[in-house]
Amino acid sequence: MPLDSFIALVGILMAAAWTPGPNNMMLASSGATFGLRATIPHIAGVSLGFGLMMFLLALGFGEAFDSYPAFHLTIRWVGAGLLLWVALRIAQTKAPGEPGARTKPLSFVQSAAFQWINPKGWAMCIAVIGQFMHGDKLLLVATILAITTMLGGITSATGWAAFGKFLRRWMKSNLHLKIFNLSMAGVIVFGVIFILWTGAGA
């Protein structure tokens, strides 16, 4: 991959990884609720899971996926439903120590599996693959895409989780945490509505 193309790839992936989306809202909520250290498995799952998804789609799984429009549509609506469920869980999150509070954030496996039903992730993969997957060294290019995606994911996931933990220091009561988590849930709901309304990621 030429250097100018690689620089463009890094810029695109970093911009996409850092913008608000389901992953980042969940990570910010987890950082605020459980702290940065406890959120590390969630961070790793997002980063490695999304990188693996990029790699597999780049090697042709995306074309197979597009060959079955009904399956594509099903994934979109199932993904939207699960995102709304995630938003509900975030909105209902209680501060540690409260009755019924969750004792730990998402695990590595849970957050890695979540990437496959994340509409923003699909849209990002399809856009990047369409721009950069060409030439005769497709395996090498797919590997570069995957590694760059993982590195971008690590920085953004860690940054958003740290942002949540930082804000937690300024929250003087559990009510402040509740308002923050409701805000994160609201962003996810808005994103789902936007995706379904505009067809983004289709």
MDAnalysis code that builds the backbone (N, CA, C; Angstrom):
import MDAnalysis as mda
import numpy as np

u = mda.Universe.empty(606, n_residues=202, atom_resindex=np.repeat(np.arange(202), 3), trajectory=True)
u.add_TopologyAttr("name", ["N", "CA", "C"] * 202)
u.add_TopologyAttr("resid", np.arange(1, 203))
u.add_TopologyAttr("resname", ["MET", "PRO", "LEU", "ASP", "SER", "PHE", "ILE", "ALA", "LEU", "VAL", "GLY", "ILE", "LEU", "MET", "ALA", "ALA", "ALA", "TRP", "THR", "PRO", "GLY", "PRO", "ASN", "ASN", "MET", "MET", "LEU", "ALA", "SER", "SER", "GLY", "ALA", "THR", "PHE", "GLY", "LEU", "ARG", "ALA", "THR", "ILE", "PRO", "HIS", "ILE", "ALA", "GLY", "VAL", "SER", "LEU", "GLY", "PHE", "GLY", "LEU", "MET", "MET", "PHE", "LEU", "LEU", "ALA", "LEU", "GLY", "PHE", "GLY", "GLU", "ALA", "PHE", "ASP", "SER", "TYR", "PRO", "ALA", "PHE", "HIS", "LEU", "THR", "ILE", "ARG", "TRP", "VAL", "GLY", "ALA", "GLY", "LEU", "LEU", "LEU", "TRP", "VAL", "ALA", "LEU", "ARG", "ILE", "ALA", "GLN", "THR", "LYS", "ALA", "PRO", "GLY", "GLU", "PRO", "GLY", "ALA", "ARG", "THR", "LYS", "PRO", "LEU", "SER", "PHE", "VAL", "GLN", "SER", "ALA", "ALA", "PHE", "GLN", "TRP", "ILE", "ASN", "PRO", "LYS", "GLY", "TRP", "ALA", "MET", "CYS", "ILE", "ALA", "VAL", "ILE", "GLY", "GLN", "PHE", "MET", "HIS", "GLY", "ASP", "LYS", "LEU", "LEU", "LEU", "VAL", "ALA", "THR", "ILE", "LEU", "ALA", "ILE", "THR", "THR", "MET", "LEU", "GLY", "GLY", "ILE", "THR", "SER", "ALA", "THR", "GLY", "TRP", "ALA", "ALA", "PHE", "GLY", "LYS", "PHE", "LEU", "ARG", "ARG", "TRP", "MET", "LYS", "SER", "ASN", "LEU", "HIS", "LEU", "LYS", "ILE", "PHE", "ASN", "LEU", "SER", "MET", "ALA", "GLY", "VAL", "ILE", "VAL", "PHE", "GLY", "VAL", "ILE", "PHE", "ILE", "LEU", "TRP", "THR", "GLY", "ALA", "GLY", "ALA"])
u.atoms.positions = np.array([
    [0.848, -1.194, 0.000],
    [0.000, 0.000, 0.000],
    [0.885, 1.245, 0.000],
    [0.684, 2.169, -0.954],
    [1.477, 3.396, -1.008],
    [1.331, 4.209, 0.277],
    [2.375, 4.992, 0.578],
    [2.379, 5.763, 1.819],
    [1.219, 6.748, 1.881],
    [0.910, 7.409, 0.764],
    [-0.181, 8.382, 0.787],
    [-1.524, 7.719, 1.059],
    [-1.694, 6.505, 0.521],
    [-2.931, 5.759, 0.781],
    [-3.016, 5.341, 2.243],
    [-1.860, 4.937, 2.807],
    [-1.845, 4.520, 4.211],
    [-2.168, 5.696, 5.132],
    [-1.617, 6.864, 4.820],
    [-1.906, 8.053, 5.629],
    [-3.392, 8.387, 5.573],
    [-3.965, 8.274, 4.366],
    [-5.401, 8.527, 4.215],
    [-6.211, 7.512, 5.015],
    [-5.778, 6.242, 4.980],
    [-6.462, 5.181, 5.724],
    [-6.452, 5.475, 7.218],
    [-5.290, 5.841, 7.740],
    [-5.177, 6.139, 9.171],
    [-6.092, 7.298, 9.547],
    [-6.113, 8.331, 8.712],
    [-6.968, 9.481, 8.993],
    [-8.439, 9.118, 9.025],
    [-8.863, 8.324, 8.049],
    [-10.267, 7.910, 7.977],
    [-10.650, 7.057, 9.181],
    [-9.809, 6.066, 9.495],
    [-10.124, 5.156, 10.596],
    [-10.116, 5.877, 11.945],
    [-9.173, 6.780, 12.138],
    [-9.119, 7.514, 13.400],
    [-10.348, 8.401, 13.572],
    [-10.708, 9.099, 12.488],
    [-11.881, 9.976, 12.563],
    [-13.135, 9.171, 12.865],
    [-13.280, 8.030, 12.183],
    [-14.466, 7.199, 12.383],
    [-14.476, 6.564, 13.767],
    [-13.296, 6.144, 14.235],
    [-13.217, 5.460, 15.527],
    [-13.517, 6.395, 16.693],
    [-13.151, 7.667, 16.569],
    [-13.304, 8.592, 17.690],
    [-14.660, 9.273, 17.738],
    [-15.397, 9.270, 16.628],
    [-16.704, 9.930, 16.637],
    [-17.696, 9.133, 17.485],
    [-18.699, 9.806, 18.061],
    [-19.677, 9.112, 18.908],
    [-20.407, 8.000, 18.163],
    [-20.573, 6.888, 18.814],
    [-21.287, 5.745, 18.261],
    [-21.605, 4.784, 19.390],
    [-22.276, 3.687, 19.092],
    [-22.656, 2.733, 20.145],
    [-21.479, 2.263, 21.000],
    [-20.376, 1.855, 20.348],
    [-19.222, 1.395, 21.121],
    [-18.724, 2.459, 22.085],
    [-18.531, 3.662, 21.577],
    [-17.947, 4.721, 22.398],
    [-18.867, 5.160, 23.530],
    [-20.173, 5.167, 23.280],
    [-21.102, 5.522, 24.347],
    [-21.111, 4.447, 25.436],
    [-21.049, 3.178, 25.021],
    [-21.002, 2.091, 25.992],
    [-19.713, 2.147, 26.810],
    [-18.600, 2.464, 26.144],
    [-17.316, 2.539, 26.835],
    [-17.273, 3.705, 27.815],
    [-17.821, 4.844, 27.409],
    [-17.857, 5.993, 28.315],
    [-18.703, 5.687, 29.545],
    [-19.830, 5.037, 29.319],
    [-20.693, 4.655, 30.434],
    [-19.993, 3.660, 31.353],
    [-19.292, 2.694, 30.750],
    [-18.578, 1.695, 31.542],
    [-17.449, 2.336, 32.338],
    [-16.715, 3.264, 31.699],
    [-15.638, 3.945, 32.402],
    [-16.146, 4.741, 33.587],
    [-17.295, 5.400, 33.400],
    [-17.873, 6.194, 34.485],
    [-18.410, 5.314, 35.603],
    [-18.971, 4.176, 35.241],
    [-19.622, 3.311, 36.224],
    [-18.646, 2.380, 36.933],
    [-17.721, 1.782, 36.166],
    [-16.857, 0.744, 36.733],
    [-15.389, 1.147, 36.835],
    [-14.988, 2.213, 36.144],
    [-13.587, 2.611, 36.142],
    [-12.850, 2.074, 34.930],
    [-11.688, 2.638, 34.653],
    [-10.927, 2.285, 33.454],
    [-10.361, 0.873, 33.520],
    [-9.799, 0.490, 34.653],
    [-9.173, -0.830, 34.757],
    [-10.186, -1.947, 34.537],
    [-11.357, -1.835, 35.126],
    [-12.375, -2.878, 34.970],
    [-12.920, -2.931, 33.552],
    [-12.743, -1.851, 32.791],
    [-13.273, -1.781, 31.433],
    [-12.277, -2.299, 30.400],
    [-11.072, -2.668, 30.815],
    [-10.043, -3.129, 29.873],
    [-10.510, -4.311, 29.014],
    [-11.166, -5.351, 29.562],
    [-11.652, -6.433, 28.691],
    [-12.630, -5.934, 27.628],
    [-13.472, -4.985, 27.991],
    [-14.406, -4.383, 27.037],
    [-13.624, -3.664, 25.937],
    [-12.611, -2.906, 26.316],
    [-11.769, -2.189, 25.354],
    [-11.095, -3.168, 24.396],
    [-10.526, -4.238, 24.952],
    [-9.838, -5.231, 24.126],
    [-10.805, -5.931, 23.180],
    [-12.000, -6.245, 23.655],
    [-12.989, -6.909, 22.810],
    [-13.415, -6.053, 21.638],
    [-13.627, -4.766, 21.891],
    [-14.002, -3.841, 20.815],
    [-12.885, -3.752, 19.780],
    [-11.664, -3.561, 20.237],
    [-10.529, -3.346, 19.338],
    [-10.210, -4.585, 18.507],
    [-10.050, -5.716, 19.167],
    [-9.704, -6.946, 18.455],
    [-10.883, -7.477, 17.655],
    [-12.081, -7.379, 18.216],
    [-13.266, -7.860, 17.506],
    [-13.527, -7.090, 16.235],
    [-13.365, -5.776, 16.284],
    [-13.600, -4.958, 15.103],
    [-12.504, -5.167, 14.067],
    [-11.263, -5.343, 14.529],
    [-10.174, -5.634, 13.601],
    [-10.388, -6.950, 12.875],
    [-10.836, -7.976, 13.596],
    [-11.117, -9.271, 12.978],
    [-12.262, -9.158, 11.981],
    [-13.268, -8.401, 12.337],
    [-14.398, -8.186, 11.433],
    [-13.933, -7.515, 10.141],
    [-13.099, -6.492, 10.251],
    [-12.562, -5.813, 9.076],
    [-11.779, -6.787, 8.202],
    [-10.960, -7.629, 8.829],
    [-10.134, -8.593, 8.098],
    [-10.999, -9.580, 7.316],
    [-11.995, -10.159, 7.973],
    [-12.843, -11.157, 7.322],
    [-13.675, -10.546, 6.197],
    [-14.226, -9.379, 6.432],
    [-15.018, -8.730, 5.392],
    [-14.142, -8.340, 4.211],
    [-12.923, -7.915, 4.485],
    [-12.011, -7.524, 3.411],
    [-11.635, -8.707, 2.529],
    [-11.622, -9.902, 3.090],
    [-11.248, -11.085, 2.320],
    [-12.415, -11.700, 1.554],
    [-13.565, -11.044, 1.580],
    [-14.647, -11.525, 0.732],
    [-15.942, -11.841, 1.415],
    [-15.952, -11.852, 2.739],
    [-17.198, -12.147, 3.433],
    [-18.246, -11.074, 3.163],
    [-17.771, -9.864, 2.892],
    [-18.704, -8.786, 2.598],
    [-19.478, -9.029, 1.319],
    [-18.792, -9.564, 0.285],
    [-19.471, -9.862, -0.976],
    [-20.511, -10.957, -0.782],
    [-20.156, -11.970, 0.001],
    [-21.114, -13.042, 0.269],
    [-22.317, -12.504, 1.034],
    [-22.048, -11.605, 1.945],
    [-23.120, -10.994, 2.729],
    [-24.077, -10.222, 1.825],
    [-23.511, -9.454, 0.877],
    [-24.341, -8.648, -0.017],
    [-25.116, -9.500, -1.011],
    [-24.731, -10.752, -1.177],
    [-25.433, -11.634, -2.115],
    [-26.790, -12.066, -1.580],
    [-27.038, -11.843, -0.308],
    [-28.305, -12.227, 0.312],
    [-28.933, -10.999, 0.974],
    [-29.623, -10.170, 0.187],
    [-30.215, -8.926, 0.705],
    [-31.140, -9.145, 1.901],
    [-31.890, -10.240, 1.888],
    [-32.815, -10.498, 2.992],
    [-32.050, -10.707, 4.299],
    [-30.922, -11.403, 4.211],
    [-30.095, -11.623, 5.395],
    [-29.513, -10.298, 5.880],
    [-29.097, -9.479, 4.932],
    [-28.559, -8.155, 5.257],
    [-29.607, -7.328, 6.001],
    [-30.825, -7.335, 5.486],
    [-31.907, -6.570, 6.106],
    [-32.216, -7.097, 7.508],
    [-32.190, -8.424, 7.640],
    [-32.448, -9.034, 8.944],
    [-31.408, -8.602, 9.971],
    [-30.136, -8.622, 9.554],
    [-29.058, -8.216, 10.450],
    [-29.227, -6.762, 10.874],
    [-29.642, -5.907, 9.926],
    [-29.827, -4.492, 10.246],
    [-30.889, -4.309, 11.325],
    [-32.024, -5.005, 11.171],
    [-33.114, -4.820, 12.130],
    [-32.831, -5.513, 13.457],
    [-32.202, -6.677, 13.399],
    [-31.812, -7.345, 14.643],
    [-30.781, -6.494, 15.382],
    [-29.822, -5.959, 14.615],
    [-28.819, -5.090, 15.211],
    [-29.440, -3.859, 15.847],
    [-30.417, -3.263, 15.156],
    [-31.098, -2.084, 15.698],
    [-31.820, -2.429, 16.997],
    [-32.480, -3.590, 17.007],
    [-33.183, -4.017, 18.210],
    [-32.240, -4.244, 19.375],
    [-31.096, -4.868, 19.102],
    [-30.128, -5.124, 20.162],
    [-29.502, -3.827, 20.671],
    [-29.299, -2.868, 19.754],
    [-28.758, -1.579, 20.176],
    [-29.734, -0.849, 21.096],
    [-31.012, -0.939, 20.781],
    [-32.013, -0.321, 21.652],
    [-32.030, -1.008, 23.017],
    [-31.845, -2.326, 23.021],
    [-31.763, -3.068, 24.280],
    [-30.532, -2.620, 25.081],
    [-29.400, -2.432, 24.374],
    [-28.187, -1.939, 25.030],
    [-28.433, -0.558, 25.627],
    [-29.112, 0.308, 24.860],
    [-29.426, 1.653, 25.355],
    [-30.284, 1.580, 26.615],
    [-31.242, 0.656, 26.626],
    [-32.099, 0.489, 27.800],
    [-31.286, 0.047, 29.005],
    [-30.366, -0.879, 28.795],
    [-29.523, -1.355, 29.896],
    [-28.650, -0.230, 30.450],
    [-28.105, 0.585, 29.544],
    [-27.284, 1.711, 29.995],
    [-28.132, 2.699, 30.783],
    [-29.340, 2.977, 30.274],
    [-30.236, 3.922, 30.951],
    [-30.616, 3.425, 32.341],
    [-30.679, 2.111, 32.512],
    [-31.079, 1.531, 33.791],
    [-29.891, 1.219, 34.707],
    [-28.678, 1.543, 34.242],
    [-27.487, 1.254, 35.035],
    [-27.523, 1.982, 36.375],
    [-27.248, 1.243, 37.423],
    [-27.209, 1.818, 38.768],
    [-25.762, 1.955, 39.225],
    [-25.536, 2.867, 40.113],
    [-24.194, 3.078, 40.641],
    [-23.750, 1.854, 41.435],
    [-22.441, 1.531, 41.398],
    [-21.947, 0.403, 42.184],
    [-22.353, 0.536, 43.648],
    [-22.833, -0.566, 44.205],
    [-23.261, -0.562, 45.598],
    [-24.752, -0.430, 45.777],
    [-25.445, 0.067, 44.746],
    [-26.898, 0.174, 44.824],
    [-27.524, -1.199, 44.615],
    [-28.696, -1.442, 45.204],
    [-29.376, -2.726, 45.002],
    [-29.652, -2.973, 43.521],
    [-29.305, -4.163, 43.063],
    [-29.557, -4.518, 41.674],
    [-28.533, -3.991, 40.697],
    [-27.464, -3.378, 41.188],
    [-26.441, -2.819, 40.302],
    [-25.625, -3.936, 39.666],
    [-25.209, -3.717, 38.406],
    [-24.312, -4.656, 37.754],
    [-22.965, -4.606, 38.453],
    [-22.312, -5.749, 38.549],
    [-21.041, -5.812, 39.263],
    [-19.841, -5.728, 38.335],
    [-20.051, -5.842, 37.028],
    [-18.921, -5.779, 36.095],
    [-19.406, -5.343, 34.714],
    [-18.505, -4.770, 33.904],
    [-18.871, -4.331, 32.555],
    [-18.893, -5.502, 31.582],
    [-19.079, -5.207, 30.301],
    [-19.079, -6.257, 29.291],
    [-17.750, -7.004, 29.295],
    [-17.802, -8.290, 28.993],
    [-16.590, -9.098, 28.909],
    [-15.941, -8.933, 27.532],
    [-14.764, -9.515, 27.374],
    [-14.058, -9.482, 26.088],
    [-14.902, -10.118, 24.990],
    [-15.426, -11.301, 25.255],
    [-16.209, -12.028, 24.248],
    [-17.486, -11.268, 23.894],
    [-18.171, -10.745, 24.897],
    [-19.413, -10.012, 24.643],
    [-19.176, -8.783, 23.773],
    [-18.146, -8.016, 24.082],
    [-17.888, -6.796, 23.312],
    [-17.362, -7.112, 21.917],
    [-16.599, -8.212, 21.769],
    [-16.120, -8.610, 20.444],
    [-17.284, -9.065, 19.569],
    [-18.187, -9.848, 20.140],
    [-19.349, -10.326, 19.385],
    [-20.276, -9.182, 19.010],
    [-20.333, -8.150, 19.841],
    [-21.212, -7.011, 19.580],
    [-20.870, -6.313, 18.270],
    [-19.605, -6.387, 17.843],
    [-19.202, -5.683, 16.623],
    [-19.992, -6.144, 15.404],
    [-20.435, -7.388, 15.416],
    [-21.115, -7.942, 14.243],
    [-22.555, -7.473, 14.112],
    [-23.082, -6.820, 15.112],
    [-24.439, -6.273, 14.988],
    [-24.440, -4.756, 15.161],
    [-23.262, -4.160, 15.063],
    [-23.126, -2.709, 15.189],
    [-23.215, -2.057, 13.804],
    [-24.294, -1.355, 13.478],
    [-24.454, -0.758, 12.144],
    [-23.334, 0.206, 11.772],
    [-22.842, 0.977, 12.745],
    [-21.750, 1.898, 12.445],
    [-20.506, 1.123, 12.019],
    [-20.261, -0.013, 12.664],
    [-19.116, -0.838, 12.312],
    [-19.217, -1.379, 10.901],
    [-20.406, -1.860, 10.530],
    [-20.615, -2.358, 9.170],
    [-20.390, -1.255, 8.146],
    [-20.953, -0.087, 8.402],
    [-20.811, 1.032, 7.466],
    [-19.344, 1.415, 7.299],
    [-18.617, 1.432, 8.394],
    [-17.202, 1.797, 8.364],
    [-16.390, 0.766, 7.580],
    [-16.635, -0.515, 7.834],
    [-15.914, -1.577, 7.125],
    [-16.174, -1.518, 5.623],
    [-17.434, -1.407, 5.252],
    [-17.797, -1.390, 3.836],
    [-17.156, -0.198, 3.131],
    [-17.176, 0.968, 3.783],
    [-16.599, 2.172, 3.181],
    [-15.088, 2.028, 2.998],
    [-14.401, 1.545, 4.026],
    [-12.944, 1.416, 3.966],
    [-12.532, 0.354, 2.955],
    [-13.205, -0.782, 2.982],
    [-12.871, -1.863, 2.050],
    [-13.080, -1.413, 0.611],
    [-14.154, -0.686, 0.361],
    [-14.428, -0.208, -0.986],
    [-13.360, 0.733, -1.507],
    [-12.725, 1.473, -0.610],
    [-11.716, 2.449, -1.016],
    [-10.313, 1.855, -1.135],
    [-9.997, 0.872, -0.313],
    [-8.603, 0.440, -0.210],
    [-8.335, -1.003, -0.638],
    [-9.356, -1.836, -0.789],
    [-9.124, -3.232, -1.161],
    [-9.027, -3.377, -2.678],
    [-7.821, -3.130, -3.196],
    [-7.588, -3.329, -4.625],
    [-6.112, -3.667, -4.817],
    [-5.779, -4.143, -5.992],
    [-4.416, -4.571, -6.257],
    [-4.300, -6.082, -6.222],
    [-3.068, -6.575, -6.254],
    [-2.858, -8.023, -6.325],
    [-2.369, -8.625, -5.008],
    [-2.230, -7.821, -3.974],
    [-1.779, -8.323, -2.672],
    [-2.888, -8.120, -1.649],
    [-4.016, -8.770, -1.919],
    [-5.204, -8.531, -1.109],
    [-5.042, -8.996, 0.337],
    [-4.334, -10.119, 0.537],
    [-4.131, -10.608, 1.904],
    [-3.322, -9.596, 2.712],
    [-2.290, -9.030, 2.083],
    [-1.468, -8.028, 2.763],
    [-2.289, -6.781, 3.082],
    [-3.079, -6.336, 2.112],
    [-3.903, -5.144, 2.324],
    [-4.929, -5.398, 3.428],
    [-5.557, -6.588, 3.411],
    [-6.540, -6.929, 4.442],
    [-5.894, -6.934, 5.823],
    [-4.657, -7.431, 5.899],
    [-3.931, -7.451, 7.168],
    [-3.630, -6.033, 7.649],
    [-3.216, -5.165, 6.718],
    [-2.947, -3.765, 7.067],
    [-4.219, -3.089, 7.570],
    [-5.328, -3.336, 6.873],
    [-6.606, -2.762, 7.301],
    [-6.965, -3.223, 8.708],
    [-6.791, -4.525, 8.965],
    [-7.161, -5.085, 10.268],
    [-6.295, -4.514, 11.389],
    [-4.973, -4.484, 11.173],
    [-4.063, -3.989, 12.211],
    [-4.306, -2.509, 12.486],
    [-4.488, -1.733, 11.414],
    [-4.745, -0.298, 11.582],
    [-6.061, -0.071, 12.312],
    [-7.059, -0.890, 11.988],
    [-8.353, -0.794, 12.667],
    [-8.216, -1.103, 14.153],
    [-7.454, -2.155, 14.473],
    [-7.245, -2.511, 15.880],
    [-6.554, -1.390, 16.645],
    [-5.504, -0.818, 16.054],
    [-4.768, 0.247, 16.734],
    [-5.638, 1.483, 16.928],
    [-6.413, 1.823, 15.891],
    [-7.339, 2.943, 16.029],
    [-8.386, 2.668, 17.089],
    [-8.841, 1.408, 17.132],
    [-9.839, 1.023, 18.124],
    [-9.313, 1.095, 19.545],
    [-8.063, 0.685, 19.732],
    [-7.471, 0.730, 21.071],
    [-7.399, 2.164, 21.583],
    [-6.953, 3.085, 20.712],
    [-6.820, 4.477, 21.152],
    [-8.178, 5.099, 21.461],
    [-9.149, 4.886, 20.575],
    [-10.460, 5.513, 20.786],
    [-11.214, 4.869, 21.944],
    [-11.159, 3.530, 22.033],
    [-11.863, 2.837, 23.113],
    [-11.298, 3.240, 24.473],
    [-9.969, 3.289, 24.561],
    [-9.337, 3.703, 25.810],
    [-9.670, 5.158, 26.127],
    [-9.647, 5.995, 25.091],
    [-9.944, 7.409, 25.289],
    [-11.353, 7.651, 25.797],
    [-12.331, 6.968, 25.212],
    [-13.721, 7.161, 25.642],
    [-13.968, 6.599, 27.039],
    [-13.351, 5.446, 27.344],
    [-13.498, 4.889, 28.693],
    [-12.849, 5.811, 29.725],
    [-11.680, 6.363, 29.377],
    [-11.002, 7.297, 30.280],
    [-11.818, 8.580, 30.443],
    [-12.463, 9.003, 29.358],
    [-13.331, 10.181, 29.416],
    [-14.463, 9.953, 30.415],
    [-15.058, 8.763, 30.362],
    [-16.126, 8.440, 31.302],
    [-15.633, 8.439, 32.739],
    [-14.447, 7.848, 32.958],
    [-13.888, 7.823, 34.315],
    [-13.581, 9.239, 34.801],
    [-13.056, 10.080, 33.903],
    [-12.741, 11.465, 34.264],
    [-13.995, 12.215, 34.692],
    [-15.065, 12.036, 33.920],
    [-16.306, 12.722, 34.263],
    [-16.862, 12.235, 35.597],
    [-16.629, 10.958, 35.900],
    [-17.141, 10.390, 37.154],
    [-16.582, 11.153, 38.360],
    [-15.375, 11.655, 38.241],
    [-14.769, 12.393, 39.350],
    [-15.529, 13.684, 39.650],
    [-16.212, 14.192, 38.627],
    [-16.943, 15.449, 38.792],
    [-18.409, 15.221, 39.137],
    [-18.797, 13.956, 39.149],
    [-20.182, 13.644, 39.489],
    [-20.296, 13.520, 41.006],
    [-21.027, 14.421, 41.602],
    [-21.086, 14.489, 43.060],
    [-22.092, 13.521, 43.677],
    [-22.926, 12.935, 42.849],
    [-23.934, 12.029, 43.398],
    [-24.271, 10.957, 42.374],
    [-24.979, 9.928, 42.823],
    [-25.432, 8.885, 41.911],
    [-26.406, 9.434, 40.876],
    [-27.089, 10.530, 41.215],
    [-28.005, 11.154, 40.258],
    [-27.244, 11.670, 39.044],
    [-26.063, 12.221, 39.268],
    [-25.247, 12.709, 38.159],
    [-24.840, 11.560, 37.241],
    [-24.475, 10.421, 37.843],
    [-24.126, 9.246, 37.046],
    [-25.335, 8.775, 36.250],
    [-26.500, 8.804, 36.870],
    [-27.730, 8.399, 36.191],
    [-27.998, 9.294, 34.988],
    [-27.841, 10.600, 35.165],
    [-28.069, 11.541, 34.068],
    [-27.072, 11.293, 32.940],
    [-25.813, 11.031, 33.305],
    [-24.790, 10.754, 32.296],
    [-25.133, 9.503, 31.500],
    [-25.501, 8.421, 32.190],
    [-25.841, 7.181, 31.502],
    [-27.091, 7.338, 30.639],
    [-28.053, 8.117, 31.110],
    [-29.235, 8.397, 30.290],
    [-28.846, 9.151, 29.023],
    [-27.890, 10.054, 29.137],
    [-27.418, 10.801, 27.970],
    [-26.743, 9.873, 26.972],
    [-25.905, 8.958, 27.458],
    [-25.235, 8.004, 26.578],
    [-26.258, 7.102, 25.887],
    [-27.262, 6.666, 26.634],
    [-28.324, 5.840, 26.052],
    [-29.079, 6.623, 24.988],
    [-29.321, 7.903, 25.250],
    [-30.031, 8.739, 24.289],
    [-29.280, 8.882, 22.985],
    [-27.957, 9.001, 23.054],
    [-27.146, 9.099, 21.837],
    [-27.274, 7.820, 21.010],
    [-27.268, 6.665, 21.673],
    [-27.412, 5.395, 20.960],
    [-28.772, 5.311, 20.283],
    [-29.827, 5.675, 20.995],
    [-31.175, 5.638, 20.417],
    [-31.255, 6.564, 19.207],
    [-30.708, 7.764, 19.330],
    [-30.701, 8.702, 18.205],
    [-29.957, 8.103, 17.017],
    [-28.810, 7.441, 17.292],
    [-28.040, 6.823, 16.220],
    [-28.811, 5.731, 15.511],
    [-29.534, 4.910, 16.275],
    [-30.339, 3.841, 15.670],
    [-31.419, 4.433, 14.774],
    [-32.106, 5.455, 15.265],
    [-33.156, 6.095, 14.470],
    [-32.572, 6.691, 13.193],
    [-31.419, 7.334, 13.315],
    [-30.770, 7.943, 12.148],
    [-30.398, 6.886, 11.119],
    [-29.824, 5.782, 11.583],
    [-29.396, 4.712, 10.679],
    [-30.580, 4.112, 9.939],
    [-31.654, 3.821, 10.664],
    [-32.827, 3.213, 10.037],
    [-33.551, 4.205, 9.125],
    [-33.564, 5.461, 9.509],
    [-34.287, 6.477, 8.731],
    [-33.564, 6.812, 7.434],
    [-32.225, 6.918, 7.508],
    [-31.450, 7.332, 6.338],
    [-30.913, 6.160, 5.535],
    [-30.921, 4.960, 6.137],
    [-30.352, 3.809, 5.445],
    [-28.845, 3.756, 5.523],
    [-28.242, 4.517, 6.415],
    [-26.787, 4.513, 6.570],
    [-26.313, 3.113, 6.928],
    [-25.232, 2.690, 6.276],
    [-24.682, 1.365, 6.529],
    [-25.365, 0.275, 5.751],
    [-26.358, 0.648, 4.915],
    [-27.061, -0.364, 4.132],
    [-26.210, -0.866, 2.992],
])
